[in-house]
Amino acid sequence: MSKIRWSEVKSAATLDPDADRYYIEFPDDYRVGISTGNQDIMCILPKGESDADTTDFETNHKATWMKRLSVSNAPFAAKTIGGKNLFSRITGKKFTLTAGANTCLFTVPYAAMKFNGVEIVGCEAGDYVDLYVLDSTTGTYTTVPNYQLNQFGFTVYQPKDYYERHSNYDADLYINMQIKAAYNSVSAKDIYINYILHELK
């Protein structure tokens, strides 16, 4: 696959003024793109170096592009919380989807943990997802199996290929609780979800 250049993204945006213009800011680069509803076009612009395309974007276009999300600093001020230590436990899982509604479940494997982010790889423009926390399959915490404890994503539309969301605050989850992604897919495909977890022990 050929690398998409900033000039191509900018030209496509000019040709389609109604397209959704967005950028994602990472510590080392910008992912700048447009979404026409049928497809996404995205390029990568490096930060921290003398790059004419990056300068053009920052100076002339950044203000008119919507900031979709950015990578935030870690929410934890220290590695120790309440006398217990935090250990990073990022965990990925593959899901095979059909076109339409799908249920993707992840079961918490640790006695106690903090949860503050999710990444979805292989998503498609037009996909959308609702995200929930459920009780265990046996109702460990509410006595009701699979009881909905919380919802933290509401019809979240996905960009092409990659979605990332990190929260500045965390959720407390306990062993055998479930993270449910109710995923509506445009087509049959595989996606990969990374759960940003921190074991507390």
Buried (B, 14 or more C-beta within 10 A) or exposed (E): EEEBEBEEBBEBBEEBEEBBBBBBBEEEBBBBBBBBEEEBBBBBBEEEEEBEBBEBBBEEBBEEBEEBBEEEEBBEEEEEBEEEEBEEBEEEBEBEBEEEEBEBBBEBEBEBBBBBBBBBBBBBBBBBBBBBBBBBEEEBBEEEEBBEBEEBBEEBBBBBBBBBBBBEEBBEBBEBBBBBBBBBBBEEBEBBBBBBBBBBE
